[in-house]
Amino acid sequence: QVRVVESGGGLVQAGGSLRLSCAASGRPVSSNYMGWYRQAPGKQRDMVATISPTGSTNYVDSVKGRFTISRDNAKNTVDLQMNNLKPEDTAVYFCKAATNQYGLGAKWGQGTQVTVLS
């Protein structure tokens, strides 16, 4: 049974940093398309960053240069390092594991809240 669990959210002042972690069980992160998404109140869920099995990364423009997605194959985790956080980064952050780039077999975590105070 595949399970995806996020951790590391919290409350931070603008300009601060947080590191989110996504732990996957039942599916190796090294062979999956992993991604971080976020959903603010009243808005749709949007892609933040993704990493492919080859290690290719992709970011939404608004976080480029501030966020970094990385993978630890030994721990079977995917992290999102978030620096220089802004109030507009406030959202629930979700991790997704999929077997291809189109989202086949997608498994989502329950989400972790990130709140950035101005």
C-alpha positions as CSV (number, residue, x, y, z in Angstrom):
1,Q,0.0,0.0,0.0
2,V,1.4,3.4,-1.0
3,R,1.4,6.1,1.5
4,V,2.7,9.7,1.3
5,V,3.2,11.8,4.4
6,E,4.2,15.4,4.6
7,S,5.9,17.2,7.5
8,G,7.7,20.4,8.4
9,G,5.0,23.0,7.9
10,G,4.6,25.8,10.4
11,L,4.4,29.5,11.1
12,V,7.2,31.8,10.0
13,Q,7.9,35.5,9.5
14,A,8.4,36.9,6.0
15,G,11.9,36.4,4.9
16,G,12.3,33.2,6.9
17,S,12.8,29.6,5.9
18,L,11.1,26.3,6.3
19,R,11.9,22.8,5.1
20,L,9.1,20.4,4.1
21,S,9.7,16.7,3.9
22,C,7.7,14.1,2.1
23,A,8.1,10.5,3.1
24,A,6.8,7.8,0.7
25,S,6.2,4.2,1.7
26,G,5.4,1.4,-0.7
27,R,6.9,3.3,-3.6
28,P,10.5,4.4,-4.3
29,V,10.8,8.1,-4.8
30,S,13.7,7.5,-7.1
31,S,11.5,5.9,-9.8
32,N,8.5,8.2,-9.4
33,Y,7.6,11.6,-10.5
34,M,7.5,13.5,-7.2
35,G,6.1,16.9,-6.7
36,W,5.1,19.6,-4.2
37,Y,1.8,21.5,-4.7
38,R,0.0,24.1,-2.7
39,Q,-3.5,25.3,-2.2
40,A,-4.4,28.6,-0.7
41,P,-8.0,29.2,0.7
42,G,-10.5,29.6,-2.1
43,K,-7.9,28.8,-4.7
44,Q,-7.1,25.8,-6.8
45,R,-4.2,23.5,-6.1
46,D,-1.1,24.5,-8.1
47,M,2.2,22.9,-8.8
48,V,5.2,24.4,-6.9
49,A,8.1,22.1,-7.8
50,T,8.6,18.7,-9.3
51,I,11.4,16.2,-9.7
52,S,11.6,13.4,-12.2
53,P,13.3,10.0,-11.8
54,T,16.2,11.4,-13.8
55,G,16.5,14.3,-11.3
56,S,15.2,16.9,-13.6
57,T,13.4,19.7,-11.7
58,N,10.8,22.2,-12.5
59,Y,9.5,25.2,-10.5
60,V,6.6,27.6,-10.8
61,D,8.1,31.0,-11.7
62,S,7.0,32.6,-8.4
63,V,9.4,30.4,-6.3
64,K,12.4,30.1,-8.6
65,G,15.5,31.1,-6.8
66,R,13.8,30.7,-3.4
67,F,12.7,27.1,-3.3
68,T,14.7,23.9,-3.9
69,I,13.3,20.4,-4.3
70,S,15.6,17.5,-3.6
71,R,15.4,13.8,-3.2
72,D,17.1,11.4,-0.7
73,N,16.9,7.9,-2.2
74,A,18.3,6.2,0.9
75,K,15.6,7.8,3.1
76,N,12.9,7.6,0.4
77,T,12.0,11.2,0.9
78,V,11.6,14.4,-1.1
79,D,12.2,17.7,0.5
80,L,11.3,21.3,-0.3
81,Q,13.6,23.9,1.1
82,M,11.8,27.2,1.1
83,N,13.9,30.4,1.7
84,N,12.9,34.1,1.7
85,L,9.3,33.2,2.3
86,K,6.6,35.6,1.4
87,P,3.0,36.0,2.8
88,E,1.7,34.9,-0.6
89,D,3.4,31.5,0.0
90,T,0.9,30.8,2.7
91,A,-1.0,27.7,1.8
92,V,-1.5,24.0,2.5
93,Y,1.4,22.2,0.8
94,F,0.8,18.7,-0.6
95,C,3.2,16.0,-1.8
96,K,2.3,13.9,-4.8
97,A,3.9,10.7,-6.1
98,A,3.0,9.5,-9.6
99,T,4.3,6.8,-11.9
100,N,4.6,9.1,-14.9
101,Q,4.7,12.8,-15.7
102,Y,1.0,12.8,-16.5
103,G,0.0,11.8,-13.0
104,L,-0.8,8.2,-13.5
105,G,-1.3,6.3,-10.2
106,A,-1.0,9.5,-8.3
107,K,-0.9,9.3,-4.5
108,W,-1.3,12.5,-2.4
109,G,-0.4,13.2,1.2
110,Q,-2.7,14.9,3.7
111,G,-1.0,18.2,3.4
112,T,0.9,20.5,5.8
113,Q,0.1,24.1,6.6
114,V,2.6,26.8,5.8
115,T,1.8,30.3,7.2
116,V,4.0,33.3,6.4
117,L,3.4,36.4,8.5
118,S,4.1,39.8,7.1
